[in-house]
Amino acid sequence: MNERLLQYLWQFQYYNKQSSILDNGDTFQVIHPGRFNTNQGPDFLEAKIRIEDTLWVGHVEVHVKTSDWFRHAHQFDRNYDNVVLHVVWEHDLPERDTRIPVFSMQSKVPLLLLEQYRYWMNSAGFIACGNQVREVSAITWISWRDRLLAERIQRKSTLVFSFLLQTNQHWEETFWWLLARNFGAVLNFEPFEAMAKTLPVTVLARCRNQLPVLEALLFGQCGLLEGEFEEEYPLLLQREYLHAKNKYQLQPVRQSLHFLRTRPVNFPTIRLAQLATLLYQSSHLFAFIKDTEQLSDVKQWLSVTASEFWDSHYTLQKTSCNRPKRLGNQMIDTLIINTVIPVLFAYGLLHNEEQYKNRALNWLDELEPEMNAITHCFSELGIVNKSACDSQALLELKGHYCDAKKCLDCAIGNALLKRSVTVYMETYA
């Protein structure tokens, strides 16, 4: 038994109500279990408990053992002065006058529910409830998906707000930082973000009509123009960077870029060249997103091809077979999911303008679902993954609920545990 499970049992009153007798022999009735408190103080606030003929209104504290009250020194904490009931799993101080009525639940909880919970906690499967998840109703999945999606967008908006604080509420700068970060993908998001933070949009704007200069700035700040080169284009970039570095007093980023375990088409050199082309073809980044209403226009805007040099190169030092380096559809969708939509949603949230939040959600629903190892495993379990809304919700579910075994906070886990209680009640009614 753990305290979180005990809180859950009390919150939803999942115990045998016919055994509503306190450990001192008094009968009691729960009018309201109280409001679950996630902050400092008792676990449940403003509960209403009728003990014998008296109605008590106050707080409820939950512990695995009665002695935990004294171990946590609650008797000296004024926040606990209004506790009217101490709910425990095991009353290990039966001889001690604890002042506060004690209700022990050890013999009053459905065994089926406890066995189900233990099974989940010990499960090593992809998700703990994998062999039962098909049994959950569609309406439960739909409402839970919407909640997961909201949590994920809010989580991503947090990074946007963090960038806004650093840029003094400059939306163009914020968008540029996040865009560069996500061009770096998982392996290189840190050096790409660091590079963007050294290149203000004002500097980029001055060089916008000169693609080689933009490339030189991005490559140079990432430390890719150091050393000796044989071909003319890398030498040109090197000269342009040295000039720009002195002109704008730039300090290059000292973070290594990762090439290993990456397909050549995803090399950071290719991504930087594509990002430079996007800057070259755009006057304002965030303004374009804010004023664009069709997702197809955003996709077209992101459909950039690296400059001609990169047709026959993946790095600055070595030639390769001739192939234009166009940003792929999957990468475009990833940039929209992780950059465009969070920034647009955050803008609507901050300015209380529903049109931008709705547009962000509608675009997410229009996008094809993400296909990766996690969504594949969910699909094998029969879970719907028809749009990016679905895949984003599933990634949130896996990363922040299933992996952390937060089954008690999950609507799917709740539905399955509630069924265990229902079976128990029908069996012993």
NORVENLIN-V874606 format. One record per residue. RES is the residue in three letters. PSI is psi in radians with two decimals (999 if undefined). BURIAL is + if it has 16 or more other ideal C-beta (glycine too) atoms within 10 Angstrom, else -. D_FIRST is the distance of its C-alpha to the first C-alpha in Angstrom with 2 decimals. Layout:
RES:PSI:BURIAL:D_FIRST ; RES:PSI:BURIAL:D_FIRST
This chain:
MET:2.46:+:0.00 ; ASN:2.85:-:3.79 ; GLU:-0.64:-:6.91 ; ARG:-0.72:-:8.64 ; LEU:-0.69:+:6.92 ; LEU:-0.70:+:7.36 ; GLN:-0.75:+:10.77 ; TYR:-0.80:+:11.52 ; LEU:-0.70:+:11.10 ; TRP:-0.75:+:13.33 ; GLN:-0.76:+:15.68 ; PHE:0.12:-:16.58 ; GLN:0.81:-:16.29 ; TYR:1.26:+:14.45 ; TYR:2.98:+:14.40 ; ASN:1.85:-:17.27 ; LYS:-0.36:-:19.90 ; GLN:-0.20:-:21.99 ; SER:0.67:-:19.69 ; SER:1.21:+:20.15 ; ILE:2.24:-:20.86 ; LEU:2.87:+:19.87 ; ASP:-0.25:+:19.15 ; ASN:0.03:-:22.81 ; GLY:-0.18:-:24.06 ; ASP:2.50:-:25.13 ; THR:2.66:-:24.78 ; PHE:2.79:+:23.70 ; GLN:2.31:-:24.04 ; VAL:1.92:+:22.50 ; ILE:-0.77:-:25.53 ; HIS:2.23:-:23.74 ; PRO:-0.20:+:20.08 ; GLY:2.94:+:21.48 ; ARG:2.15:-:21.87 ; PHE:2.22:-:18.95 ; ASN:2.07:+:19.97 ; THR:0.02:-:19.61 ; ASN:-2.96:-:21.98 ; GLN:2.54:-:22.14 ; GLY:-2.95:+:21.41 ; PRO:2.75:+:19.17 ; ASP:-0.60:+:16.65 ; PHE:2.28:+:18.83 ; LEU:2.58:-:22.58 ; GLU:0.77:-:25.29 ; ALA:2.76:+:23.35 ; LYS:2.00:-:25.48 ; ILE:2.19:+:24.31 ; ARG:2.01:-:26.81 ; ILE:2.04:+:26.30 ; GLU:-2.02:-:28.99 ; ASP:0.17:-:32.04 ; THR:2.30:-:31.14 ; LEU:2.11:-:29.83 ; TRP:2.33:+:27.74 ; VAL:2.07:-:27.58 ; GLY:-2.67:+:25.41 ; HIS:2.81:+:22.07 ; VAL:2.27:+:18.45 ; GLU:2.44:+:15.97 ; VAL:2.29:+:12.17 ; HIS:2.75:+:10.09 ; VAL:-0.73:+:7.03 ; LYS:2.63:+:10.09 ; THR:-0.66:+:13.66 ; SER:-0.30:+:15.13 ; ASP:-0.46:+:13.72 ; TRP:-0.81:+:16.52 ; PHE:-0.54:-:19.07 ; ARG:-0.58:-:17.64 ; HIS:-0.01:-:18.03 ; ALA:0.62:-:21.39 ; HIS:-0.41:+:21.07 ; GLN:-0.28:-:23.70 ; PHE:0.03:-:26.23 ; ASP:2.08:-:25.45 ; ARG:-0.35:-:27.72 ; ASN:-0.33:-:25.47 ; TYR:0.20:+:23.29 ; ASP:-0.48:-:26.34 ; ASN:0.38:-:26.03 ; VAL:2.21:+:22.45 ; VAL:-0.19:+:22.94 ; LEU:2.36:+:19.47 ; HIS:1.90:+:16.34 ; VAL:2.19:+:13.27 ; VAL:2.87:+:10.41 ; TRP:-0.77:+:7.66 ; GLU:2.15:-:9.75 ; HIS:1.61:+:13.40 ; ASP:0.15:-:14.42 ; LEU:0.97:+:17.82 ; PRO:-0.44:-:19.49 ; GLU:-0.15:-:22.90 ; ARG:2.41:-:22.89 ; ASP:1.80:-:24.47 ; THR:0.01:+:22.07 ; ARG:-0.77:-:24.62 ; ILE:2.32:+:22.17 ; PRO:2.47:+:21.03 ; VAL:2.35:+:17.44 ; PHE:1.97:+:15.60 ; SER:2.36:+:12.58 ; MET:0.03:+:10.89 ; GLN:-0.69:-:9.31 ; SER:0.19:-:12.50 ; LYS:0.07:+:13.44 ; VAL:2.39:+:11.41 ; PRO:2.20:+:13.27 ; LEU:-0.60:-:12.24 ; LEU:-0.69:+:14.07 ; LEU:-0.77:+:11.97 ; LEU:-0.71:-:8.68 ; GLU:-0.68:-:11.06 ; GLN:-0.79:+:12.62 ; TYR:-0.78:+:9.79 ; ARG:-0.70:-:9.01 ; TYR:-0.78:-:12.80 ; TRP:-0.79:+:13.29 ; MET:-0.51:-:11.16 ; ASN:-0.04:-:13.20 ; SER:2.41:+:16.37 ; ALA:0.22:-:19.35 ; GLY:3.09:-:21.56 ; PHE:-0.85:+:23.48 ; ILE:2.63:+:20.90 ; ALA:-0.64:+:17.66 ; CYS:0.43:+:19.06 ; GLY:-0.62:+:22.53 ; ASN:0.02:-:23.28 ; GLN:-0.19:+:22.49 ; VAL:-0.46:+:23.77 ; ARG:-0.32:-:27.22 ; GLU:-0.15:-:26.04 ; VAL:2.43:+:25.43 ; SER:2.69:-:28.50 ; ALA:-0.67:-:31.07 ; ILE:-0.62:-:30.97 ; THR:-0.75:-:27.25 ; TRP:-0.75:+:28.10 ; ILE:-0.85:-:31.16 ; SER:-0.65:-:29.59 ; TRP:-0.64:+:26.67 ; ARG:-0.77:+:29.30 ; ASP:-0.69:-:31.23 ; ARG:-0.77:-:28.30 ; LEU:-0.72:+:27.52 ; LEU:-0.76:+:31.24 ; ALA:-0.73:-:31.53 ; GLU:-0.70:+:28.72 ; ARG:-0.74:+:30.44 ; ILE:-0.70:+:33.86 ; GLN:-0.72:-:32.65 ; ARG:-0.78:-:31.08 ; LYS:-0.54:+:34.41 ; SER:-0.47:+:36.33 ; THR:-0.71:-:34.66 ; LEU:-0.68:+:36.62 ; VAL:-0.81:+:39.74 ; PHE:-0.61:-:39.39 ; SER:-0.76:-:38.89 ; PHE:-0.67:+:42.11 ; LEU:-0.70:+:43.88 ; LEU:-0.69:-:43.23 ; GLN:-0.48:-:44.67 ; THR:0.15:+:47.69 ; ASN:0.82:-:48.41 ; GLN:0.54:-:47.66 ; HIS:1.85:+:49.93 ; TRP:-0.63:+:48.79 ; GLU:-0.78:+:51.18 ; GLU:-0.76:+:49.98 ; THR:-0.79:+:46.31 ; PHE:-0.71:+:46.94 ; TRP:-0.76:+:48.88 ; TRP:-0.81:+:46.08 ; LEU:-0.66:+:43.47 ; LEU:-0.85:+:45.97 ; ALA:-0.76:+:46.84 ; ARG:-0.81:+:43.21 ; ASN:-0.37:+:42.49 ; PHE:-0.49:+:45.75 ; GLY:-0.23:+:44.28 ; ALA:-2.87:+:41.35 ; VAL:-0.77:-:38.24 ; LEU:-0.51:+:40.11 ; ASN:0.36:+:42.61 ; PHE:-0.57:+:41.24 ; GLU:-0.91:-:41.23 ; PRO:-0.58:+:44.89 ; PHE:-0.73:+:46.05 ; GLU:-0.78:+:44.45 ; ALA:-0.69:+:45.91 ; MET:-0.79:+:49.28 ; ALA:-0.64:+:49.24 ; LYS:-0.25:+:48.58 ; THR:-0.11:-:51.76 ; LEU:1.56:+:53.88 ; PRO:2.64:+:54.23 ; VAL:-0.42:+:55.24 ; THR:-0.68:-:58.52 ; VAL:-0.76:-:59.42 ; LEU:-0.66:+:58.46 ; ALA:-0.63:-:60.58 ; ARG:-0.41:-:63.63 ; CYS:0.19:+:63.32 ; ARG:-0.55:+:62.30 ; ASN:0.14:-:65.60 ; GLN:1.64:-:65.59 ; LEU:-0.77:+:63.14 ; PRO:-0.61:+:63.97 ; VAL:-0.72:+:63.28 ; LEU:-0.77:+:59.89 ; GLU:-0.75:+:59.02 ; ALA:-0.74:+:60.34 ; LEU:-0.83:+:58.17 ; LEU:-0.80:+:54.93 ; PHE:-0.73:+:55.74 ; GLY:-0.75:+:57.14 ; GLN:-0.39:+:54.23 ; CYS:0.06:+:51.94 ; GLY:0.36:+:54.18 ; LEU:-0.03:+:55.59 ; LEU:0.29:+:59.26 ; GLU:2.59:-:59.58 ; GLY:-2.86:-:61.77 ; GLU:2.53:-:64.77 ; PHE:2.72:-:65.36 ; GLU:-0.66:-:68.18 ; GLU:2.72:-:68.10 ; GLU:-0.69:-:69.59 ; TYR:-0.82:+:66.66 ; PRO:-0.63:+:64.17 ; LEU:-0.65:-:67.04 ; LEU:-0.82:+:67.64 ; LEU:-0.70:+:63.97 ; GLN:-0.76:+:64.16 ; ARG:-0.77:-:67.29 ; GLU:-0.66:+:65.87 ; TYR:-0.76:+:62.72 ; LEU:-0.68:-:64.64 ; HIS:-0.83:-:66.72 ; ALA:-0.64:+:63.75 ; LYS:-0.75:+:61.81 ; ASN:-0.69:-:64.70 ; LYS:-0.76:-:65.45 ; TYR:0.14:-:61.96 ; GLN:0.94:-:60.90 ; LEU:2.53:+:57.93 ; GLN:2.05:-:55.51 ; PRO:2.72:+:53.99 ; VAL:2.36:+:50.28 ; ARG:1.02:-:49.28 ; GLN:2.25:-:46.34 ; SER:2.44:-:46.72 ; LEU:2.56:+:46.79 ; HIS:2.14:+:45.09 ; PHE:-0.49:-:47.29 ; LEU:2.63:-:45.50 ; ARG:0.51:-:43.33 ; THR:2.32:+:45.08 ; ARG:2.52:-:47.63 ; PRO:-0.63:-:51.04 ; VAL:-0.34:-:51.10 ; ASN:0.16:+:48.01 ; PHE:2.53:+:49.45 ; PRO:-0.50:+:49.17 ; THR:-0.75:+:52.98 ; ILE:-0.74:+:53.17 ; ARG:-0.68:+:50.57 ; LEU:-0.69:+:52.45 ; ALA:-0.72:+:55.72 ; GLN:-0.70:+:54.34 ; LEU:-0.68:+:52.89 ; ALA:-0.71:+:56.33 ; THR:-0.69:+:57.97 ; LEU:-0.73:+:55.69 ; LEU:-0.68:+:56.66 ; TYR:-0.60:+:60.28 ; GLN:0.03:-:60.18 ; SER:2.36:+:58.36 ; SER:-0.81:-:59.78 ; HIS:2.29:-:56.58 ; LEU:-1.07:+:53.12 ; PHE:-0.64:+:51.01 ; ALA:-0.67:-:53.99 ; PHE:-0.82:-:54.42 ; ILE:-0.78:+:50.81 ; LYS:-0.60:+:51.00 ; ASP:-0.07:-:54.28 ; THR:2.33:+:53.55 ; GLU:-0.35:-:52.48 ; GLN:2.28:-:52.48 ; LEU:-0.61:+:49.89 ; SER:-0.59:-:52.71 ; ASP:-0.63:-:54.55 ; VAL:-0.75:+:51.59 ; LYS:-0.72:+:51.35 ; GLN:-0.68:-:55.09 ; TRP:-0.65:+:54.87 ; LEU:-0.13:+:52.33 ; SER:1.24:-:54.35 ; VAL:2.73:+:56.06 ; THR:2.34:-:57.79 ; ALA:2.76:+:58.16 ; SER:2.91:+:61.72 ; GLU:-0.61:-:64.30 ; PHE:-0.64:+:63.77 ; TRP:-0.11:+:60.31 ; ASP:-0.56:-:61.75 ; SER:0.35:-:62.60 ; HIS:2.60:+:59.98 ; TYR:-0.35:+:56.27 ; THR:3.04:+:56.85 ; LEU:-0.22:+:59.70 ; GLN:-0.35:-:61.04 ; LYS:2.37:-:61.31 ; THR:2.79:-:62.80 ; SER:-3.12:-:61.22 ; CYS:2.61:-:62.19 ; ASN:2.12:-:63.22 ; ARG:2.06:-:60.50 ; PRO:2.42:-:59.97 ; LYS:1.41:+:56.57 ; ARG:2.47:-:55.46 ; LEU:2.17:+:52.01 ; GLY:2.83:-:50.23 ; ASN:-0.67:-:48.74 ; GLN:-0.73:-:45.18 ; MET:-0.65:+:45.54 ; ILE:-0.81:+:47.14 ; ASP:-0.68:+:44.25 ; THR:-0.72:+:41.80 ; LEU:-0.66:+:43.86 ; ILE:-0.77:+:43.92 ; ILE:-0.73:+:40.16 ; ASN:-0.21:+:39.33 ; THR:-1.08:+:42.37 ; VAL:-0.91:+:44.41 ; ILE:-0.82:+:41.76 ; PRO:-0.71:+:39.52 ; VAL:-0.74:+:42.63 ; LEU:-0.75:+:44.15 ; PHE:-0.75:+:40.97 ; ALA:-0.65:+:40.56 ; TYR:-0.80:+:44.22 ; GLY:-0.64:+:43.81 ; LEU:-0.80:+:40.69 ; LEU:-0.63:-:42.42 ; HIS:0.09:-:45.65 ; ASN:0.81:-:44.14 ; GLU:1.83:-:46.18 ; GLU:-0.47:-:44.55 ; GLN:-0.64:-:47.16 ; TYR:-0.68:+:45.84 ; LYS:-0.77:+:42.18 ; ASN:-0.67:-:43.23 ; ARG:-0.72:+:45.47 ; ALA:-0.79:+:42.70 ; LEU:-0.67:+:40.41 ; ASN:-0.71:-:43.37 ; TRP:-0.69:+:44.28 ; LEU:-0.65:+:40.78 ; ASP:-0.47:-:41.01 ; GLU:-0.44:-:44.43 ; LEU:2.60:+:43.34 ; GLU:2.61:-:42.61 ; PRO:2.60:+:38.97 ; GLU:2.39:+:37.89 ; MET:1.90:-:37.85 ; ASN:-3.07:-:35.65 ; ALA:-0.65:-:33.13 ; ILE:-0.87:+:30.23 ; THR:-0.55:+:32.22 ; HIS:-0.77:-:33.61 ; CYS:-0.67:+:30.23 ; PHE:-0.70:+:29.34 ; SER:-0.67:+:32.78 ; GLU:-0.44:-:32.19 ; LEU:0.01:-:29.19 ; GLY:0.26:-:31.64 ; ILE:2.32:+:30.67 ; VAL:2.35:-:33.77 ; ASN:1.35:+:35.25 ; LYS:-0.23:-:38.68 ; SER:3.02:+:39.12 ; ALA:-0.43:+:37.98 ; CYS:-0.79:+:35.96 ; ASP:-0.84:+:33.87 ; SER:-0.66:+:33.61 ; GLN:-0.70:+:32.73 ; ALA:-0.71:+:29.92 ; LEU:-0.65:+:28.61 ; LEU:-0.66:+:28.82 ; GLU:-0.75:+:26.83 ; LEU:-0.85:+:24.16 ; LYS:-0.83:+:23.95 ; GLY:-0.54:-:24.22 ; HIS:-0.04:+:22.05 ; TYR:-1.05:+:19.40 ; CYS:-0.86:+:19.24 ; ASP:-0.56:-:19.67 ; ALA:0.02:-:17.09 ; LYS:0.73:+:14.56 ; LYS:0.93:-:14.69 ; CYS:-0.54:+:14.42 ; LEU:-0.34:+:13.25 ; ASP:0.06:-:16.46 ; CYS:2.36:+:18.63 ; ALA:-0.56:+:20.88 ; ILE:-0.82:+:20.84 ; GLY:-0.72:+:17.08 ; ASN:-0.76:+:17.28 ; ALA:-0.71:+:20.18 ; LEU:-0.66:+:18.62 ; LEU:-0.64:+:15.47 ; LYS:-0.63:-:17.95 ; ARG:-0.64:+:19.96 ; SER:-0.71:+:17.24 ; VAL:-0.70:+:17.17 ; THR:-0.77:-:20.98 ; VAL:-0.71:-:21.32 ; TYR:-0.83:+:19.25 ; MET:-0.71:-:21.43 ; GLU:-0.57:-:24.59 ; THR:-0.68:-:23.85 ; TYR:0.24:-:23.29 ; ALA:999:-:25.64
